[in-house]
Amino acid sequence: MDLLGQKVGHKDFGTGVIAAHNGHYIIVSFDVGEKKFAYPDSFKHFLKFEDTLADGIVKEALVAI
């Protein structure tokens, strides 16, 4: 799944767009600036894809870890 350009939500920062991904981290561009998150762990507690299909794929991957 291509993460670049995917919209994500965060409870404090609002909606952002994934600007970079290096395998272990993603950089999300929010209105307040760019934030770095561990990938995919940040989707356990902090982030959620706006695309429900993408969100489901990441949640399934987290269960397999």
N, C-alpha and C positions, 0 to 999 in steps of 0.2 A: 504494500500500500504506500503510495506517495504521500508523505506528510506535508510537504511544502505547500503553502497556500491554504491548508485546512483551517477552518475557523474553530476556535475552542473557547470555552467559557471558564471563568474563574470567579469565585464568589466575591473577592475583593477588587480585582482589576477589571472585571467585566469581560467583554468579548475581545479576543485577539486573534491574530493570524500567525501560524507557524512560519517563521522566516528562515530558519536553519535547522538542520538535523545531522548529527554526526554518529548516530548509532546508540550512544549512551545518554545524550543530552539533546534537548530541543531549545531553541530560542523562540520565544513568542513575543510578537510586537503588539503591545497594548497602547491605548491612548496615553498612559502614564510613562511609557517607555518600554524598552525590551527587558524581558525577564528570562532567566535560564532555569530549566527544570530537568530533573532526571527523567529519562525515558526508558521504560514505560511507567515506572513507579509513581510518577506524579498524577497519573490518571486514577490511582487508587483513592486519593484524597483531595486533590486540588483542582484538577482539570477535567473537562468533559467536552468531547467533540460535539459540535452542533449537528453534524451528520450522524444520525442514529446508527447507520450501518458501520461507519468507521468506529464509533464508540463501542459497538458490540464486538468488533474484531479485536480491539485493544483489551476489552474486559476478558474475552476468552483467552487471549495471550497471557494475561496476568494470572489467570487461574492455573495455566499450564506451568508457570514458573515455580 
